[in-house]
Amino acid sequence: MARPKKKGLDYFPVDTNILQNKKVRRLKRRAGHVAFVLYLQILCDCYANSYFVKWNDDYRLELSESIEIQEDEIEKMVRLMVDLNLFDRAMFENNDVLTSVNI
């Protein structure tokens, strides 16, 4: 019996200096440490889902429940991440997708 094909990755490398990254520092300064946790959650989801996630109501609800913050706060934080170029603006605005060249 053939083994089903795996979608996405089991792990991804995170730079040891991620907390010194200027964009990450700005994110934490403007939106708090929970924004960094949200950023890591989205990265994990992107890598597990073939390098992107679809930004929609279902995904916002999933994030809200997993991180235990309101959906409107998540929306603000994600838009800040896009403004800081942690995620690709064109893909976000044109396709409702969170991804980046680095991912």
N, C-alpha and C positions, 0 to 999 in steps of 0.2 A: 504494500500500500504506500503510495507516495505521500511524502510529508507536505503539509500545506506551506505555501510561500509566506515568509514573514514580511510584514509591512513595517517599515521604519526600523529604528535602531534600538538595541537594548541599553546602550549607554552612549554618552557623548562627552568629549573632553571639555573641561572648563578651565580656563586660564587661572593659574594660582594668584594672579594679580587682578582678578575681576573687580575686587572691591576698590582698587586704585584707579580703575578706568574712569576717565573724566565724565563720560556720559552716565555711567552708573552712579557716580558720586552726585551728579546733578539730579538724577532721578530720586535718590534717597533724600537729598536736601529739600527738594520741592514737594515730595509726596510721602516721605517717611520710609521706614524700613519695610513696611508691609508691601510697598511698591516693588522693592527688590525681590521679595518672596514671590510676588505675582509675576514678575519678569522671569524668574527661574522656572516657575510653573509653566508659563507659556513656552519657554525654550524646550522644556521636557516634552510638552505636548507636540511641538513642531517636529522635534527629532523622532518621536514615536510615530508620527503620522506623515512620514515621507517629506519632511522639511517645511511644512506650513500648517496653519490651522485656519479654518474658515471662521471669520468674525461674524457671529450672528447671535440671536437671542438665546438659543440653546447653549451655546458655548459660554456666554456671559453668565447664565444661570449656573452652569457647572462650576465655573470659577468662583462665583459668589458662594456657593455651598461648600466648596473645598477649602477656601481661604477664610470663609466666614466674614465677609464684608459685603456691603450693599452693591448691587449691580451698577448704580449710578457712579459710585466711587471707582469701581473697576473701569468703567467707561472713561472717566477722567484720567486715570492713571495710564491706560493704554494710549489715549490720545497724547499724553505727555511723552510716552515712550516713542511714539511716532514723531513727535516734534523734535525729540532729541536724536532722531535717526537710529534708534535701536532697532526699529522695524522700518521696512521700506514704505515710504509715503504713497507712491504711485500704486503699489499693489493693494495697500489698505484702502485708499480712496476710490480706486477704479474697480477693484475685484472683491472687496471685503475680506482680504486675506492678510494674515500676519506671517511675515517671513522677512528675510534680509539676505544680502549677498553673503554675509558671514555664515549664516545658517547653511 
